[in-house]
Amino acid sequence: SRFIEAAVERYDGDGNADMPGLKFPIRYWMSISEPDNPGDWDDTSENYAVLINTMYRAIKRADPKGRLVIHGTEGAIGGVTRAYEKGGFLHRFFVKLKEILPPEDHKDLIWGFHYTTPSDTYHIGEDLMKSMSHITKDFGYGQFPVWVTETGTFSGDPSSVRSDEKILPQGDKDRKSFMKQPGFEKRGGKFQSGKKRGPLQRSPETRQQKGKSQPQTEEQQAGDLVRRFIFNMVKGANKVFWVRLIDSSFEKGP
């Protein structure tokens, strides 16, 4: 708590204990990414609520205008919303959070989530934002602003980087192929119908070949960039951030 308060004080730009030469104050602070993933938060949902409460109160002590972004579920990779359902990680998190940070004490928490997926799956953000909205309203917190903290897709053939011995190790996360994520096929049939697809779109069946991402063109990547920004903001996201300035495949690496 003391460390967080000191860090916020150093970068809030209020003239008190600021970093020398600070030009751009920091107002937004984000919690651990993908807290339901043991690789990021190897602890309980209840203790994650303790962390969020600690962060929130420390930020506010140092900077009343400071904001905390709570990061959402690892399931964002496949559009899976189980963590928000009753008994799920974030449902249990809110049960505990309501005890220690009641809605009347909360003023301005923000939701954050990310997803980097094939170019014709940009609409996954809608399901996640709906789940986020429902759970905060159910627990009496109202509507949180939502940030898509990372999103994007790749161009080229991601399978080719597997043969490059110079590729950076991917760590101990064994991420499933996107199309194999449980629950994706139950999204509502947006891809299952016989509707005509635009020239940049392909069915999920053609995307999955032995668990690998299929090649994508730069045209598909460019079209996807526009879609992800417009679609997510129309569906309620307040901010959308492209993940990085180099190509990134969600399962194969840059």
C-alpha positions in Angstrom: 0.0 0.0 0.0 2.8 2.4 0.9 4.7 1.6 -2.3 1.6 2.1 -4.5 0.9 5.4 -2.8 4.5 6.6 -3.2 4.5 5.6 -6.9 1.3 7.4 -7.6 2.5 10.5 -5.7 5.7 10.5 -7.8 3.9 10.7 -11.1 0.7 12.5 -10.4 2.0 16.0 -11.3 0.6 17.8 -8.3 3.9 19.4 -7.4 4.3 17.3 -4.3 7.2 14.8 -4.4 7.0 14.6 -8.2 9.6 13.1 -10.4 12.1 15.8 -11.4 11.2 17.1 -14.9 7.8 15.3 -15.0 5.9 16.6 -18.1 3.1 14.1 -18.5 1.3 13.1 -15.3 0.0 9.6 -14.9 -3.7 9.4 -14.0 -4.5 5.8 -14.8 -3.1 2.7 -13.2 -3.9 -0.9 -14.2 -4.0 -4.0 -12.1 -2.5 -7.4 -12.9 -3.5 -8.6 -16.4 -5.6 -11.8 -16.7 -6.0 -12.4 -12.9 -7.8 -15.7 -13.5 -4.7 -17.1 -15.2 -2.3 -18.6 -12.5 0.6 -17.5 -14.7 -0.3 -13.9 -13.8 -2.1 -14.2 -10.4 -1.4 -17.4 -8.6 -3.8 -16.8 -5.8 -7.5 -16.7 -5.0 -10.2 -14.4 -6.4 -10.8 -13.2 -2.9 -7.2 -12.1 -2.5 -7.4 -10.4 -5.8 -10.2 -8.3 -4.4 -7.9 -7.4 -1.4 -5.3 -6.3 -4.0 -7.8 -4.2 -5.9 -9.1 -2.6 -2.7 -5.5 -1.9 -1.6 -4.6 -0.3 -4.9 -7.8 1.7 -5.1 -7.4 3.3 -1.7 -3.7 3.9 -2.0 -4.2 5.6 -5.4 -6.9 7.9 -4.0 -4.8 8.9 -1.0 -2.1 10.1 -3.3 -4.2 11.5 -6.2 -8.0 11.9 -5.8 -8.2 12.2 -9.6 -6.3 8.9 -10.1 -8.2 6.0 -11.7 -7.8 2.3 -11.3 -8.3 -0.1 -14.3 -9.4 -3.6 -13.2 -8.3 -6.1 -15.8 -10.7 -8.8 -16.9 -10.4 -12.4 -17.7 -7.9 -14.6 -19.6 -11.0 -15.9 -21.4 -11.0 -12.8 -23.6 -8.7 -14.8 -25.9 -11.7 -16.9 -26.9 -14.6 -14.7 -26.0 -15.3 -17.0 -23.1 -17.4 -15.4 -20.3 -17.3 -18.1 -17.6 -15.2 -16.1 -15.2 -18.1 -13.6 -15.0 -20.8 -16.2 -14.3 -21.9 -17.3 -10.9 -19.1 -19.2 -9.2 -16.5 -17.9 -11.7 -13.3 -16.1 -10.8 -14.7 -12.6 -11.2 -18.0 -13.4 -9.7 -16.2 -14.6 -6.5 -14.0 -11.5 -6.7 -17.0 -9.2 -6.6 -18.5 -11.0 -3.7 -15.4 -10.2 -1.7 -14.9 -6.7 -3.1 -18.4 -5.7 -2.1 -17.5 -6.5 1.5 -14.3 -4.4 1.6 -15.0 -1.8 -1.1 -18.8 -1.2 -1.0 -20.4 0.4 -4.0 -21.0 3.6 -2.1 -17.2 3.9 -1.4 -16.4 3.3 -5.1 -16.5 6.2 -7.5 -14.6 5.6 -10.7 -13.3 2.1 -11.3 -12.6 1.1 -15.0 -12.9 -2.3 -16.7 -10.1 -3.4 -19.0 -9.7 -6.4 -21.2 -7.7 -7.5 -24.2 -7.9 -9.9 -27.1 -5.7 -10.5 -30.1 -7.4 -12.9 -32.5 -7.8 -13.7 -36.2 -9.2 -10.9 -38.3 -12.8 -12.0 -38.6 -13.4 -12.4 -34.9 -13.3 -8.8 -33.8 -16.9 -8.9 -32.6 -15.9 -11.0 -29.5 -15.5 -7.8 -27.6 -19.3 -7.4 -27.5 -19.9 -10.5 -25.4 -17.2 -9.6 -23.0 -18.4 -6.0 -22.5 -22.0 -7.3 -21.9 -20.7 -9.7 -19.2 -18.7 -7.0 -17.6 -21.7 -4.6 -17.5 -24.0 -7.3 -16.1 -21.7 -8.3 -13.2 -21.0 -4.8 -12.0 -24.7 -3.9 -12.2 -25.7 -7.1 -10.4 -23.4 -6.2 -7.5 -24.6 -2.6 -7.3 -21.6 -0.9 -8.8 -23.4 0.4 -11.9 -21.7 0.8 -15.2 -17.9 0.8 -15.4 -16.3 2.5 -18.3 -14.6 -0.2 -20.5 -11.1 0.0 -22.1 -9.9 -2.5 -24.7 -6.4 -2.3 -23.4 -4.9 -4.5 -26.2 -6.3 -5.7 -29.4 -4.9 -6.6 -32.8 -4.3 -9.3 -35.4 -1.3 -10.3 -37.6 -0.4 -10.4 -41.3 1.6 -13.1 -43.0 1.9 -16.8 -42.0 2.3 -17.2 -38.3 3.2 -20.9 -38.6 6.5 -19.9 -40.4 7.9 -18.4 -37.2 7.8 -21.8 -35.5 10.7 -22.9 -37.6 12.8 -19.9 -36.7 15.2 -20.9 -34.0 15.7 -17.2 -33.0 12.1 -16.8 -31.8 11.8 -15.7 -28.2 10.5 -18.4 -25.8 6.7 -18.1 -25.2 7.0 -18.9 -21.5 5.1 -21.5 -19.6 1.7 -20.5 -20.9 0.2 -23.2 -23.1 -2.5 -21.2 -24.8 -5.1 -23.2 -26.6 -5.8 -22.5 -30.3 -8.4 -19.7 -30.4 -11.0 -21.8 -32.3 -10.7 -24.6 -29.7 -11.7 -22.3 -26.9 -14.8 -23.8 -25.1 -17.9 -21.8 -25.8 -16.8 -20.1 -29.0 -19.2 -22.2 -31.2 -22.1 -21.2 -28.9 -21.8 -17.4 -29.5 -25.0 -17.2 -31.4 -24.2 -18.5 -34.8 -22.8 -15.3 -36.4 -20.5 -17.5 -38.5 -22.6 -20.6 -38.8 -25.3 -19.1 -41.1 -25.2 -19.0 -44.8 -24.8 -15.3 -45.0 -22.4 -13.9 -47.6 -19.1 -12.8 -46.3 -17.1 -9.9 -47.5 -13.8 -10.3 -49.3 -11.8 -10.0 -46.1 -13.7 -12.5 -44.1 -13.4 -16.2 -43.8 -15.2 -18.8 -41.8 -13.6 -20.2 -38.6 -13.4 -23.6 -40.3 -10.8 -22.2 -42.7 -9.0 -20.6 -39.8 -8.3 -23.8 -38.0 -6.0 -26.3 -39.6 -4.5 -28.7 -37.1 -4.8 -26.0 -34.4 -2.8 -23.4 -36.3 -3.7 -19.9 -37.4 -4.1 -19.5 -41.1 -2.1 -16.8 -43.1 -3.7 -13.4 -43.4 -3.0 -10.5 -45.8 -2.0 -7.0 -44.9 -5.4 -6.0 -46.4 -7.1 -8.2 -43.8 -5.0 -6.8 -41.0 -5.7 -3.2 -42.1 -9.5 -3.9 -42.4 -9.4 -5.5 -39.0 -7.8 -2.5 -37.4 -10.6 -0.3 -38.5 -13.3 -2.8 -37.5 -11.9 -3.3 -34.0 -11.8 0.4 -33.2 -15.2 1.2 -34.6 -17.0 -1.9 -33.5 -15.8 -1.8 -29.9 -16.5 1.9 -29.5 -20.0 1.5 -31.0 -20.6 -1.3 -28.5 -19.6 0.8 -25.5 -15.8 0.8 -25.2 -14.4 4.2 -24.1 -10.9 3.5 -25.3 -9.3 1.0 -27.7 -5.6 0.4 -27.9 -3.8 -1.5 -30.7 -1.6 -4.0 -29.0 1.8 -3.1 -30.5 3.5 -1.7 -33.5 4.8 -5.0 -34.8 2.8 -8.0 -36.1 1.6 -10.2 -33.3 -0.1 -13.5 -33.6 -2.2 -14.5 -30.5 -0.7 -18.0 -30.4 2.6 -18.0 -32.3 4.4 -14.8 -31.3 5.6 -11.9 -33.4 
